[in-house]
Amino acid sequence: MSVEGTDELRRRAALHAALADPARLQIVDTLNLGDASPSELAEAVRMPSNLLAHHLKVLDSAGIVARTRSEGDKRRSYVHLVPGALDDMAVARLRPVLRVLFVCTANSARSHLAAALWRRASEVPAESAGTHPAEAIAGGAVDSARRHGLALPVVRPRHVAEVRGEGDLIVTVCDRAHEELDLHIDVHWSIPDPLRADTPEAFDHALEEIDRRVSSLAPRLAPLDNPAHPRPTTVHVIDH
């Protein structure tokens, strides 16, 4: 066997060893849907913080999870799965939903891009909203959508209270919105704000990262055919 083959076997063995624990599999299943701060993750998986820290260290050493600093309060961090780390191991579980609502702060870039990408990837309806709506959609978002051949409706940003409907699956795509939104959040994606740099590259990076997240979540959700039918009981990622 070649050296490259041996290294690959060792890498795969380390990956399986890191996942060979029910608690760590539960953490990975939770992060498969979205990002979470350690405290939110501890609550979601019902685990003491010291034990969670141990399991996160094992997963981090295996290259399965990583952390990013919040753009909101600057103090907390969000744990996320490393892109591609589990491509061959993730198992999707189908969940029927009425609609997906993407939320960011200004509803001027990330949430609109997410909704547009979602409409291209899924039959489940999607809308977007903000916690502090801007006057208009950011020009950088419009330009990035055009570069990627994405249909981005040019509409005015709207507040969550104006858009949110009963039965919406709420996805926050902004740390600030996630930290200040006073309602149940199903999934969080910690996407850097492209308006901070306000460059074409920043908007393209945000679009590409959101597209990756949408591609992961969309196969897990299906349209709820009968709106009168009650939503199934599920275990949510984060329970506020």
ChimeraX commands (.cxc) that place a marker at each C-alpha (Angstrom):
marker #1 position 0.00,0.00,0.00 radius 0.5
marker #1 position 1.28,3.48,-0.87 radius 0.5
marker #1 position 2.14,6.10,1.72 radius 0.5
marker #1 position -0.77,8.19,0.44 radius 0.5
marker #1 position -3.13,5.26,0.91 radius 0.5
marker #1 position -1.88,4.66,4.44 radius 0.5
marker #1 position -2.31,8.32,5.36 radius 0.5
marker #1 position -5.84,8.29,4.00 radius 0.5
marker #1 position -6.71,5.19,6.03 radius 0.5
marker #1 position -5.31,6.82,9.15 radius 0.5
marker #1 position -7.31,9.98,8.49 radius 0.5
marker #1 position -10.50,7.98,8.02 radius 0.5
marker #1 position -9.77,5.91,11.13 radius 0.5
marker #1 position -9.28,9.10,13.17 radius 0.5
marker #1 position -12.55,10.46,11.82 radius 0.5
marker #1 position -14.45,7.31,12.77 radius 0.5
marker #1 position -12.78,7.21,16.18 radius 0.5
marker #1 position -13.86,10.79,16.87 radius 0.5
marker #1 position -17.43,9.88,15.99 radius 0.5
marker #1 position -17.45,6.57,17.87 radius 0.5
marker #1 position -19.32,8.05,20.81 radius 0.5
marker #1 position -23.10,8.66,21.07 radius 0.5
marker #1 position -22.58,12.11,22.62 radius 0.5
marker #1 position -20.29,13.29,19.82 radius 0.5
marker #1 position -22.66,11.91,17.18 radius 0.5
marker #1 position -25.45,13.90,18.84 radius 0.5
marker #1 position -23.32,17.05,18.68 radius 0.5
marker #1 position -22.55,16.45,14.99 radius 0.5
marker #1 position -26.22,15.77,14.21 radius 0.5
marker #1 position -27.10,19.08,15.85 radius 0.5
marker #1 position -24.40,21.06,14.03 radius 0.5
marker #1 position -25.37,19.44,10.73 radius 0.5
marker #1 position -28.32,21.83,10.64 radius 0.5
marker #1 position -26.62,25.00,11.83 radius 0.5
marker #1 position -24.13,26.73,14.11 radius 0.5
marker #1 position -24.46,27.15,17.87 radius 0.5
marker #1 position -22.58,28.79,20.71 radius 0.5
marker #1 position -21.21,26.32,23.30 radius 0.5
marker #1 position -23.93,27.29,25.79 radius 0.5
marker #1 position -26.67,26.83,23.18 radius 0.5
marker #1 position -25.13,23.54,22.11 radius 0.5
marker #1 position -24.96,22.32,25.72 radius 0.5
marker #1 position -28.64,23.12,26.14 radius 0.5
marker #1 position -29.62,21.51,22.84 radius 0.5
marker #1 position -27.84,18.21,23.60 radius 0.5
marker #1 position -28.54,18.42,27.36 radius 0.5
marker #1 position -24.91,18.05,28.37 radius 0.5
marker #1 position -22.81,19.67,31.14 radius 0.5
marker #1 position -20.48,22.35,29.80 radius 0.5
marker #1 position -17.29,20.59,30.97 radius 0.5
marker #1 position -18.29,17.35,29.22 radius 0.5
marker #1 position -19.26,19.27,26.08 radius 0.5
marker #1 position -15.87,20.99,26.09 radius 0.5
marker #1 position -14.16,17.58,26.15 radius 0.5
marker #1 position -16.18,16.26,23.22 radius 0.5
marker #1 position -15.67,19.45,21.20 radius 0.5
marker #1 position -11.92,19.15,21.74 radius 0.5
marker #1 position -11.98,15.63,20.29 radius 0.5
marker #1 position -14.04,16.74,17.30 radius 0.5
marker #1 position -11.80,19.77,16.76 radius 0.5
marker #1 position -8.66,17.61,16.82 radius 0.5
marker #1 position -10.19,15.39,14.14 radius 0.5
marker #1 position -10.92,18.41,11.95 radius 0.5
marker #1 position -14.69,17.98,12.24 radius 0.5
marker #1 position -15.64,21.22,14.01 radius 0.5
marker #1 position -14.23,24.75,14.27 radius 0.5
marker #1 position -15.22,28.06,15.90 radius 0.5
marker #1 position -15.74,31.61,14.75 radius 0.5
marker #1 position -16.07,34.78,16.86 radius 0.5
marker #1 position -19.51,36.39,16.95 radius 0.5
marker #1 position -19.93,39.56,14.91 radius 0.5
marker #1 position -22.60,40.56,17.42 radius 0.5
marker #1 position -21.42,40.84,21.02 radius 0.5
marker #1 position -17.79,39.93,20.07 radius 0.5
marker #1 position -17.50,37.72,23.16 radius 0.5
marker #1 position -19.30,34.52,22.31 radius 0.5
marker #1 position -18.19,32.11,19.62 radius 0.5
marker #1 position -20.13,29.79,17.35 radius 0.5
marker #1 position -19.23,26.17,16.73 radius 0.5
marker #1 position -19.72,24.89,13.19 radius 0.5
marker #1 position -18.91,21.82,11.14 radius 0.5
marker #1 position -15.86,22.13,8.92 radius 0.5
marker #1 position -17.09,22.18,5.30 radius 0.5
marker #1 position -16.68,18.79,3.64 radius 0.5
marker #1 position -15.51,17.00,6.78 radius 0.5
marker #1 position -18.49,14.65,6.82 radius 0.5
marker #1 position -19.56,14.64,3.17 radius 0.5
marker #1 position -19.55,10.86,2.97 radius 0.5
marker #1 position -21.13,10.26,6.38 radius 0.5
marker #1 position -24.05,12.67,6.75 radius 0.5
marker #1 position -27.52,11.11,6.75 radius 0.5
marker #1 position -30.44,13.35,5.86 radius 0.5
marker #1 position -33.77,13.01,7.68 radius 0.5
marker #1 position -36.76,14.43,5.85 radius 0.5
marker #1 position -38.92,16.92,7.75 radius 0.5
marker #1 position -42.09,18.53,6.32 radius 0.5
marker #1 position -42.36,22.30,6.86 radius 0.5
marker #1 position -44.72,25.04,5.75 radius 0.5
marker #1 position -42.12,27.70,4.92 radius 0.5
marker #1 position -38.54,28.73,5.65 radius 0.5
marker #1 position -37.95,32.27,6.94 radius 0.5
marker #1 position -34.39,33.61,6.66 radius 0.5
marker #1 position -33.53,36.45,9.05 radius 0.5
marker #1 position -30.59,38.85,9.28 radius 0.5
marker #1 position -30.27,42.30,10.81 radius 0.5
marker #1 position -31.04,44.66,7.92 radius 0.5
marker #1 position -32.73,42.25,5.49 radius 0.5
marker #1 position -30.56,43.87,2.85 radius 0.5
marker #1 position -28.15,41.11,1.80 radius 0.5
marker #1 position -27.67,37.74,3.50 radius 0.5
marker #1 position -31.32,36.89,4.19 radius 0.5
marker #1 position -32.41,37.93,0.67 radius 0.5
marker #1 position -29.61,35.89,-0.90 radius 0.5
marker #1 position -30.53,32.91,1.28 radius 0.5
marker #1 position -34.20,33.06,0.28 radius 0.5
marker #1 position -33.30,33.36,-3.41 radius 0.5
marker #1 position -30.88,30.44,-3.23 radius 0.5
marker #1 position -33.47,28.41,-1.33 radius 0.5
marker #1 position -36.14,28.98,-3.98 radius 0.5
marker #1 position -33.70,27.62,-6.55 radius 0.5
marker #1 position -32.94,24.52,-4.47 radius 0.5
marker #1 position -36.21,23.53,-2.83 radius 0.5
marker #1 position -39.97,23.36,-3.34 radius 0.5
marker #1 position -40.49,24.56,0.23 radius 0.5
marker #1 position -41.55,28.24,0.11 radius 0.5
marker #1 position -39.11,30.83,1.51 radius 0.5
marker #1 position -39.19,34.45,2.66 radius 0.5
marker #1 position -36.71,36.81,4.29 radius 0.5
marker #1 position -36.88,39.51,6.96 radius 0.5
marker #1 position -34.73,41.60,9.29 radius 0.5
marker #1 position -34.64,42.73,12.90 radius 0.5
marker #1 position -33.73,46.30,11.86 radius 0.5
marker #1 position -34.69,46.60,8.17 radius 0.5
marker #1 position -32.62,48.88,5.94 radius 0.5
marker #1 position -34.09,51.25,3.37 radius 0.5
marker #1 position -33.19,49.04,0.42 radius 0.5
marker #1 position -31.39,45.88,-0.62 radius 0.5
marker #1 position -27.62,46.38,-0.76 radius 0.5
marker #1 position -26.27,47.00,-4.24 radius 0.5
marker #1 position -23.47,44.54,-3.57 radius 0.5
marker #1 position -26.01,41.76,-3.00 radius 0.5
marker #1 position -27.83,42.60,-6.22 radius 0.5
marker #1 position -24.56,42.62,-8.17 radius 0.5
marker #1 position -23.39,39.34,-6.65 radius 0.5
marker #1 position -26.70,37.66,-7.47 radius 0.5
marker #1 position -26.39,38.89,-11.06 radius 0.5
marker #1 position -22.84,37.53,-11.34 radius 0.5
marker #1 position -24.07,34.11,-10.17 radius 0.5
marker #1 position -27.19,34.03,-12.33 radius 0.5
marker #1 position -29.43,34.17,-9.28 radius 0.5
marker #1 position -32.92,35.65,-9.46 radius 0.5
marker #1 position -33.02,38.20,-6.63 radius 0.5
marker #1 position -36.33,40.09,-6.39 radius 0.5
marker #1 position -35.69,43.77,-5.70 radius 0.5
marker #1 position -38.18,44.43,-2.89 radius 0.5
marker #1 position -38.06,46.58,0.21 radius 0.5
marker #1 position -36.56,45.05,3.36 radius 0.5
marker #1 position -39.18,44.03,5.92 radius 0.5
marker #1 position -39.30,43.46,9.68 radius 0.5
marker #1 position -39.66,39.95,11.12 radius 0.5
marker #1 position -42.97,40.87,12.75 radius 0.5
marker #1 position -44.33,41.83,9.32 radius 0.5
marker #1 position -43.32,38.58,7.62 radius 0.5
marker #1 position -43.29,35.80,10.20 radius 0.5
marker #1 position -46.09,33.25,9.93 radius 0.5
marker #1 position -47.31,30.39,12.09 radius 0.5
marker #1 position -45.29,27.27,11.32 radius 0.5
marker #1 position -42.28,29.03,9.79 radius 0.5
marker #1 position -38.93,27.30,10.19 radius 0.5
marker #1 position -36.70,30.22,11.17 radius 0.5
marker #1 position -33.08,30.34,10.01 radius 0.5
marker #1 position -30.92,33.23,11.23 radius 0.5
marker #1 position -28.04,34.02,8.88 radius 0.5
marker #1 position -26.58,36.79,11.05 radius 0.5
marker #1 position -25.03,36.65,14.54 radius 0.5
marker #1 position -26.66,39.91,15.65 radius 0.5
marker #1 position -30.14,38.79,14.61 radius 0.5
marker #1 position -29.60,35.43,16.27 radius 0.5
marker #1 position -28.55,37.05,19.53 radius 0.5
marker #1 position -31.34,39.64,19.72 radius 0.5
marker #1 position -34.31,37.80,18.21 radius 0.5
marker #1 position -36.78,37.08,21.00 radius 0.5
marker #1 position -38.49,34.02,19.52 radius 0.5
marker #1 position -37.75,30.39,18.77 radius 0.5
marker #1 position -34.95,29.91,16.23 radius 0.5
marker #1 position -34.71,26.55,14.48 radius 0.5
marker #1 position -31.34,26.94,12.76 radius 0.5
marker #1 position -28.47,29.45,12.88 radius 0.5
marker #1 position -25.86,30.05,10.18 radius 0.5
marker #1 position -23.00,32.31,11.27 radius 0.5
marker #1 position -22.37,34.16,8.00 radius 0.5
marker #1 position -19.97,37.17,8.07 radius 0.5
marker #1 position -21.58,40.48,7.10 radius 0.5
marker #1 position -20.44,41.35,3.53 radius 0.5
marker #1 position -21.35,45.01,4.11 radius 0.5
marker #1 position -18.46,45.36,6.55 radius 0.5
marker #1 position -15.95,45.04,3.70 radius 0.5
marker #1 position -18.48,46.11,1.05 radius 0.5
marker #1 position -16.47,44.53,-1.76 radius 0.5
marker #1 position -17.59,42.21,-4.58 radius 0.5
marker #1 position -15.44,39.48,-3.05 radius 0.5
marker #1 position -17.16,39.79,0.33 radius 0.5
marker #1 position -20.63,39.51,-1.21 radius 0.5
marker #1 position -19.56,36.59,-3.41 radius 0.5
marker #1 position -18.07,34.80,-0.40 radius 0.5
marker #1 position -21.30,35.28,1.57 radius 0.5
marker #1 position -23.38,34.01,-1.34 radius 0.5
marker #1 position -21.18,30.95,-1.81 radius 0.5
marker #1 position -21.22,30.11,1.91 radius 0.5
marker #1 position -24.99,30.47,2.08 radius 0.5
marker #1 position -25.34,28.33,-1.05 radius 0.5
marker #1 position -23.30,25.60,0.64 radius 0.5
marker #1 position -25.55,25.74,3.72 radius 0.5
marker #1 position -28.71,25.72,1.60 radius 0.5
marker #1 position -27.46,22.70,-0.34 radius 0.5
marker #1 position -27.00,20.87,2.96 radius 0.5
marker #1 position -30.34,21.76,4.54 radius 0.5
marker #1 position -32.67,21.68,1.52 radius 0.5
marker #1 position -32.61,17.86,1.06 radius 0.5
marker #1 position -33.71,17.50,4.69 radius 0.5
marker #1 position -36.94,19.48,4.29 radius 0.5
marker #1 position -40.06,18.74,2.28 radius 0.5
marker #1 position -43.21,20.80,1.60 radius 0.5
marker #1 position -46.03,20.24,4.06 radius 0.5
marker #1 position -48.86,19.32,1.66 radius 0.5
marker #1 position -51.70,19.96,4.06 radius 0.5
marker #1 position -51.35,23.22,6.06 radius 0.5
marker #1 position -54.04,22.00,8.45 radius 0.5
marker #1 position -51.95,18.98,9.33 radius 0.5
marker #1 position -49.99,19.50,12.56 radius 0.5
marker #1 position -46.22,19.73,12.30 radius 0.5
marker #1 position -44.42,16.60,13.46 radius 0.5
marker #1 position -42.67,16.55,16.79 radius 0.5
marker #1 position -38.95,17.19,16.22 radius 0.5
marker #1 position -35.81,17.88,18.18 radius 0.5
marker #1 position -34.75,21.44,17.35 radius 0.5
marker #1 position -31.16,22.60,17.10 radius 0.5
marker #1 position -31.49,25.37,19.67 radius 0.5
marker #1 position -34.33,25.95,22.09 radius 0.5
marker #1 position -34.60,29.53,23.38 radius 0.5
marker link #1:1,2 radius 0.2
marker link #1:2,3 radius 0.2
marker link #1:3,4 radius 0.2
marker link #1:4,5 radius 0.2
marker link #1:5,6 radius 0.2
marker link #1:6,7 radius 0.2
marker link #1:7,8 radius 0.2
marker link #1:8,9 radius 0.2
marker link #1:9,10 radius 0.2
marker link #1:10,11 radius 0.2
marker link #1:11,12 radius 0.2
marker link #1:12,13 radius 0.2
marker link #1:13,14 radius 0.2
marker link #1:14,15 radius 0.2
marker link #1:15,16 radius 0.2
marker link #1:16,17 radius 0.2
marker link #1:17,18 radius 0.2
marker link #1:18,19 radius 0.2
marker link #1:19,20 radius 0.2
marker link #1:20,21 radius 0.2
marker link #1:21,22 radius 0.2
marker link #1:22,23 radius 0.2
marker link #1:23,24 radius 0.2
marker link #1:24,25 radius 0.2
marker link #1:25,26 radius 0.2
marker link #1:26,27 radius 0.2
marker link #1:27,28 radius 0.2
marker link #1:28,29 radius 0.2
marker link #1:29,30 radius 0.2
marker link #1:30,31 radius 0.2
marker link #1:31,32 radius 0.2
marker link #1:32,33 radius 0.2
marker link #1:33,34 radius 0.2
marker link #1:34,35 radius 0.2
marker link #1:35,36 radius 0.2
marker link #1:36,37 radius 0.2
marker link #1:37,38 radius 0.2
marker link #1:38,39 radius 0.2
marker link #1:39,40 radius 0.2
marker link #1:40,41 radius 0.2
marker link #1:41,42 radius 0.2
marker link #1:42,43 radius 0.2
marker link #1:43,44 radius 0.2
marker link #1:44,45 radius 0.2
marker link #1:45,46 radius 0.2
marker link #1:46,47 radius 0.2
marker link #1:47,48 radius 0.2
marker link #1:48,49 radius 0.2
marker link #1:49,50 radius 0.2
marker link #1:50,51 radius 0.2
marker link #1:51,52 radius 0.2
marker link #1:52,53 radius 0.2
marker link #1:53,54 radius 0.2
marker link #1:54,55 radius 0.2
marker link #1:55,56 radius 0.2
marker link #1:56,57 radius 0.2
marker link #1:57,58 radius 0.2
marker link #1:58,59 radius 0.2
marker link #1:59,60 radius 0.2
marker link #1:60,61 radius 0.2
marker link #1:61,62 radius 0.2
marker link #1:62,63 radius 0.2
marker link #1:63,64 radius 0.2
marker link #1:64,65 radius 0.2
marker link #1:65,66 radius 0.2
marker link #1:66,67 radius 0.2
marker link #1:67,68 radius 0.2
marker link #1:68,69 radius 0.2
marker link #1:69,70 radius 0.2
marker link #1:70,71 radius 0.2
marker link #1:71,72 radius 0.2
marker link #1:72,73 radius 0.2
marker link #1:73,74 radius 0.2
marker link #1:74,75 radius 0.2
marker link #1:75,76 radius 0.2
marker link #1:76,77 radius 0.2
marker link #1:77,78 radius 0.2
marker link #1:78,79 radius 0.2
marker link #1:79,80 radius 0.2
marker link #1:80,81 radius 0.2
marker link #1:81,82 radius 0.2
marker link #1:82,83 radius 0.2
marker link #1:83,84 radius 0.2
marker link #1:84,85 radius 0.2
marker link #1:85,86 radius 0.2
marker link #1:86,87 radius 0.2
marker link #1:87,88 radius 0.2
marker link #1:88,89 radius 0.2
marker link #1:89,90 radius 0.2
marker link #1:90,91 radius 0.2
marker link #1:91,92 radius 0.2
marker link #1:92,93 radius 0.2
marker link #1:93,94 radius 0.2
marker link #1:94,95 radius 0.2
marker link #1:95,96 radius 0.2
marker link #1:96,97 radius 0.2
marker link #1:97,98 radius 0.2
marker link #1:98,99 radius 0.2
marker link #1:99,100 radius 0.2
marker link #1:100,101 radius 0.2
marker link #1:101,102 radius 0.2
marker link #1:102,103 radius 0.2
marker link #1:103,104 radius 0.2
marker link #1:104,105 radius 0.2
marker link #1:105,106 radius 0.2
marker link #1:106,107 radius 0.2
marker link #1:107,108 radius 0.2
marker link #1:108,109 radius 0.2
marker link #1:109,110 radius 0.2
marker link #1:110,111 radius 0.2
marker link #1:111,112 radius 0.2
marker link #1:112,113 radius 0.2
marker link #1:113,114 radius 0.2
marker link #1:114,115 radius 0.2
marker link #1:115,116 radius 0.2
marker link #1:116,117 radius 0.2
marker link #1:117,118 radius 0.2
marker link #1:118,119 radius 0.2
marker link #1:119,120 radius 0.2
marker link #1:120,121 radius 0.2
marker link #1:121,122 radius 0.2
marker link #1:122,123 radius 0.2
marker link #1:123,124 radius 0.2
marker link #1:124,125 radius 0.2
marker link #1:125,126 radius 0.2
marker link #1:126,127 radius 0.2
marker link #1:127,128 radius 0.2
marker link #1:128,129 radius 0.2
marker link #1:129,130 radius 0.2
marker link #1:130,131 radius 0.2
marker link #1:131,132 radius 0.2
marker link #1:132,133 radius 0.2
marker link #1:133,134 radius 0.2
marker link #1:134,135 radius 0.2
marker link #1:135,136 radius 0.2
marker link #1:136,137 radius 0.2
marker link #1:137,138 radius 0.2
marker link #1:138,139 radius 0.2
marker link #1:139,140 radius 0.2
marker link #1:140,141 radius 0.2
marker link #1:141,142 radius 0.2
marker link #1:142,143 radius 0.2
marker link #1:143,144 radius 0.2
marker link #1:144,145 radius 0.2
marker link #1:145,146 radius 0.2
marker link #1:146,147 radius 0.2
marker link #1:147,148 radius 0.2
marker link #1:148,149 radius 0.2
marker link #1:149,150 radius 0.2
marker link #1:150,151 radius 0.2
marker link #1:151,152 radius 0.2
marker link #1:152,153 radius 0.2
marker link #1:153,154 radius 0.2
marker link #1:154,155 radius 0.2
marker link #1:155,156 radius 0.2
marker link #1:156,157 radius 0.2
marker link #1:157,158 radius 0.2
marker link #1:158,159 radius 0.2
marker link #1:159,160 radius 0.2
marker link #1:160,161 radius 0.2
marker link #1:161,162 radius 0.2
marker link #1:162,163 radius 0.2
marker link #1:163,164 radius 0.2
marker link #1:164,165 radius 0.2
marker link #1:165,166 radius 0.2
marker link #1:166,167 radius 0.2
marker link #1:167,168 radius 0.2
marker link #1:168,169 radius 0.2
marker link #1:169,170 radius 0.2
marker link #1:170,171 radius 0.2
marker link #1:171,172 radius 0.2
marker link #1:172,173 radius 0.2
marker link #1:173,174 radius 0.2
marker link #1:174,175 radius 0.2
marker link #1:175,176 radius 0.2
marker link #1:176,177 radius 0.2
marker link #1:177,178 radius 0.2
marker link #1:178,179 radius 0.2
marker link #1:179,180 radius 0.2
marker link #1:180,181 radius 0.2
marker link #1:181,182 radius 0.2
marker link #1:182,183 radius 0.2
marker link #1:183,184 radius 0.2
marker link #1:184,185 radius 0.2
marker link #1:185,186 radius 0.2
marker link #1:186,187 radius 0.2
marker link #1:187,188 radius 0.2
marker link #1:188,189 radius 0.2
marker link #1:189,190 radius 0.2
marker link #1:190,191 radius 0.2
marker link #1:191,192 radius 0.2
marker link #1:192,193 radius 0.2
marker link #1:193,194 radius 0.2
marker link #1:194,195 radius 0.2
marker link #1:195,196 radius 0.2
marker link #1:196,197 radius 0.2
marker link #1:197,198 radius 0.2
marker link #1:198,199 radius 0.2
marker link #1:199,200 radius 0.2
marker link #1:200,201 radius 0.2
marker link #1:201,202 radius 0.2
marker link #1:202,203 radius 0.2
marker link #1:203,204 radius 0.2
marker link #1:204,205 radius 0.2
marker link #1:205,206 radius 0.2
marker link #1:206,207 radius 0.2
marker link #1:207,208 radius 0.2
marker link #1:208,209 radius 0.2
marker link #1:209,210 radius 0.2
marker link #1:210,211 radius 0.2
marker link #1:211,212 radius 0.2
marker link #1:212,213 radius 0.2
marker link #1:213,214 radius 0.2
marker link #1:214,215 radius 0.2
marker link #1:215,216 radius 0.2
marker link #1:216,217 radius 0.2
marker link #1:217,218 radius 0.2
marker link #1:218,219 radius 0.2
marker link #1:219,220 radius 0.2
marker link #1:220,221 radius 0.2
marker link #1:221,222 radius 0.2
marker link #1:222,223 radius 0.2
marker link #1:223,224 radius 0.2
marker link #1:224,225 radius 0.2
marker link #1:225,226 radius 0.2
marker link #1:226,227 radius 0.2
marker link #1:227,228 radius 0.2
marker link #1:228,229 radius 0.2
marker link #1:229,230 radius 0.2
marker link #1:230,231 radius 0.2
marker link #1:231,232 radius 0.2
marker link #1:232,233 radius 0.2
marker link #1:233,234 radius 0.2
marker link #1:234,235 radius 0.2
marker link #1:235,236 radius 0.2
marker link #1:236,237 radius 0.2
marker link #1:237,238 radius 0.2
marker link #1:238,239 radius 0.2
marker link #1:239,240 radius 0.2
view
